[in-house]
Amino acid sequence: MSAQGDCEFLVQRARELVPQDLWAAKAWLITARSLYPADFNIQYEMYTIERNAERTSTAGRLLYDMFVNFPDQPVVWREISIITSALRNDSQDKQTQFLRSLFETLPGRVQCEMLLKVTEQCFNTLERSEMLLLLLRRFPETVVQHGVGLGEALLEAETIEEQESPVNCFRKLFVCDVLPLIINNHDVRLPANLLYKYLNKAAEFYINYVTRSTQLENQHQGAQDTSDLMSPSKRNSQKYIIEGLTEKSSQIVDPWERLFKILNVVGMRCEWQVDKGRRSCSDILHRMKELCRYMSSFDSEAHANYKNQVLYSTMLVFFKSAFQYISSIQPSLFQGPNAPSQVPLVLLEDVANVYGDVEVDRSKHIHKKRKLAEGREKTMSSDDEDCSAKGRNRHIIVSKAELSNSIEVLESFKLARESWELLYSLEFLDKEFTRICLAWKTDTWLWLRIFLTDMIIYQGQYKKAIASLHHLAALQGSLSQPQISGQGTLEHQRALIQLATCHFALGEYRMTCEKVLDLMCYMVLPIQDGGKPQEEPSKVKPKFRKGLDLKLLPCTSKALMPYCLHLMLACFKLRAFTDNRDDMALGHVIVLLQQEWPRGENLFLKAISKICQQGNFQYENFFSYVTNIDMLEEFAYLRTQEGGKIHLELLPNQGMLINHCRPFGWSLQMSGRDVVSSVPLLPLGPSSPPMGLLQQEFLPVLQPSIQTADRHHTVTRGITKGVKEDFRLAMERQVSRCGENLMVVLHRFCINEKILLLQTLT
């Protein structure tokens, strides 16, 4: 028998004995190895028996012998490949753990050589990079030789593979795994320009990772339970899988902290003025402002270093602060579809003083007075003013109930604004920041466009804000992924109300009204309104208020509709109280003053005074939309002798009375003293209350002079025995409508009279 045949016989005999007598099988193999020490099959069979028996140390020694004595055997490399795969695997099963333990028994030199050899045999870029990364982690001394090469290979692979997003497997391995090994190893010499390149890549990756779109997440997650998606403050724990990586490898804990650590290390290596220890964004920004102040006094080389320090430090503070602001006021941008819903907030001009005296409002734009005196308003662009002055010290009012961490959110908004201003304060910073933004395609970042719009509104640059809102609308329309349920409508509503507030600030009242009336179509009714002014919620109150405040309002019908009505009132009251007569505008003002009554009582009395001065008043929509008992009482009184016998034309052209209709422009005369109407009236329909009868639940909101008696009603201070029947019946009907939901009435007013409202402001 030949030697080869003898070896095969001995190996076969050992295999047959394994199930029956393991020790006998081992004895056969030991004998065989003594006779034929150079035979690979005998060595491999001994290793297989020990591996299957999970004897770690013995299997490790045999693997080491095979690696040294038979380095060219494919079976050996297949076995080593299985072991190294287990090293990269996140699984915790028994077999994987055994293979890891087996590898640990090998001498360090052998481990390193094995990993290098396996890496050389990998043709897949990602797999090769992961193997080399395994080597760098286990043997830091290899970072000097292989670290930079691995990093450049990953960045090159990203380019070759034409990755659309910076959040990809190659960039993740480079930024999160390779880069920290490189920059923290002081034996690796890196020129400053390469460090800045790597810092730029890291910043782009982390910012895109933190602000990534929920729609893109869902595409990669497949059937993953979206209820696991967390709020923006906990996005580091989301189950987000980067294509090409495992779930565990895709998770990044505290991405912002990791990014700022890289910033600090790069800063130390580039000899920046870096303070030791953790610093807040506010501290960093303050330091950068100081550095800008004294930068010109440094020599040219130091000047370049410090310019880059200011650029990257300020830029990262800006993006982090802007993200924290947006993730708080509109968390739906960063949440999964099944995450707990949180009402978004929208930044608007505060028009809380709308019920104040008209002259006070005019003083905000002195140059409007001249045109108002001529009976028409002038369009004024606040962009022509000193925006830097106007954009400072404006206070943002926000309800604690709507934003519990309002102090932190407003501080983030402030830091982001100041960072932005600093980045554009010097030519070098402006040029470099613009270059980076172009490379990162920040103009496609929806969340950033929302922030920039809010910042421009804060600065009072309303023309630019309008352009930004149109840019925002175009950006939303270009998004290919499906919108979150209701997200598109929400963004449209945000845009409409912000456009309205910008046009109002510019004095473009017709455009303001147009946007408000468009928004009214989205209002969800009914909105409860008991006819009384709402209590002011607890607010972050500024020390000084000069009429330049802004508000963060919930983007809900309940909050936006009153604001819309305030805007309309502010537009029409400027027209109504000019020297020229405009009964239509004055009538619109009276309708709108019903909201939050009696806050607008002084303005209403001013309207009554103007009507008395005119001696007559025509507003045919009066009985369609005025249901306030105090206003009805006042107008009834105007027709009396004591009230001045004012000529009122308040009835519409079409029939709305029970027994007959009056033609357009009919003169209504009243005289005499107050009396009690005793004419029983028929109900309007099965669901309508009988006219002349006040519903019991609305009695408390009426004046003491309004009383009920059987089916009769007293219209105080104005209805006399000589009153015309049509006017008396109209007043009776209006009193019976006092219990109607005022918001429903005002909403109907905005929808039905849209054309008339816009014509009034033409």
Secondary structure, 3 states (H helix, E strand, C coil): CCHHHHHHHHHHHHHHHCCCCHHHHHHHHHHHHHHCCCCHHHHHHHHHHHHHCCCHHHHHHHHHHHHHHCCCCHHHHHHHHHHHHHHHCCCCCHHHHHHHHHHHCCCHHHHHHHHHHHHHCCCCHHHHHHHHHHHHHHCHHHHHHHHHHHHHHHHHHHHHCCCCCCCCHHHHHHHHHHHHHHHCCCCCCCCHHHHHHHHHHHHHHHHHHHCCCHHHHHHHHCCCCHHHCCCHHHHHHCCCCCCCCCHHHHCCCCHHHHHHHHHHHHHHHCCCCCCCCCCCHHHHHHHHHHHHHHHHHCCHHHHHHHHHHHHHHHHHHHHHHHHHHHHHHCHHHCCCCCCCCCCCEEEEECCHHHHCCHHHHHHHHHHHHHHHHCCCCCCCCHHHCCHHHHCCCCCEEEECCCCCCHHHHHHHHHHHHHHHHHHCCCHHHHHHHHHHHHHHCHHHCHHHHHHHHHHHHHHCCHHHHHHHHHHHHHHHHHCCCCCCCCHHHHHHHHHHHHHHHHHHHCCCHHHHHHHHHHHHCCCCCCCCCCCCCCCCCCECCCCCCCCCCEEEEECCHHHHHHHHHHHHHHHHHHHHCCCCCCHHHHHHHHHHCCCCCCCCHHHHHHHHHHHHHHCEEECCCHHHHCCCHHHHHHHHHHCCCCCCCCEEECCCCCCCCCCCCCCCCCCECCCCCCCCECCCCCCCCCCCCCCCCCCHHHHHHCCCCCCEECCEECCCCCCCCCCCHHHHHHHHHHHHCCCCCHHHHHHHHHHHCHHHHHHHCC
